[in-house]
Amino acid sequence: MSKKFLTIISTILFFIFVITFIRLIHFQDLSDNLNSEITRLSSFDFKSFQENDLLRESLQFDGNNKEIDISIELDDGEINKKISLEKLLTQDYKLFFNFSDINCSSCISQETANIKALSDSIGSNKIILLADYRTQRSLILFKRANNLKNPIYNLNGSKLGIKVEDYNLPFYGLINSSGRINNIFIPDKARPILSKKYLEAISNFL
């Protein structure tokens, strides 16, 4: 072999080595970033919720650990009659989602999709949907449009009596058979992963 040919081969091998090395570094950086994100998301539980700035703002409200009046009467559109909230509280804790017809409609639709998925995994009997709609007909149409199987109970202007209601935003919470509320959470449309992780933690609790 000529010296010129060996030089060409050596140069080609050198460039192949450099390119391979650079690609390996980029791949490792990508893997590290993905692993870091997976670890961060998979470590969510109620303890880490309290340590996370984004969720801390959504979980700390005056309504937490407060007992409400469970004699509140609700409209049950399915059977066209009144029913007290107390009648729905047959287990130690249930998840509830509170929303109204003046809330962001796309925000509510995003959460109803999450609720449908959650109902399939833990059962719709562990979830209470509380709505405040001006007419029962509007609420029935909303239910059909979102293909919801869960019963929706109309508050008809009644309030639970907790501070978070002042924000006029949809919110989640846990409620037990005595009406004690905990783990209030306001979903953020711009950060849907927070809702998913909140509901994941709730499903493990229930």
ABEGO torsion letter per residue (X at the ends): XBAAAAAAAAAAAAAAAAAAAAAAAAAAAAAAAAAAAAAAAAABBAAAAAABAAAAAAABBAABGBBBBAABBBBBAAAGBBBBAAAABABABBBBBBBBAABBAAAAAAAAAAAAAAAAAAEAAABBBBBBBABAAAAAAAAAAAGBABBBBBAGGBBAGBAAAAAGBBBBBBBBAAGBBBGBBBBBAABAAAAAAAAAAAAAAX
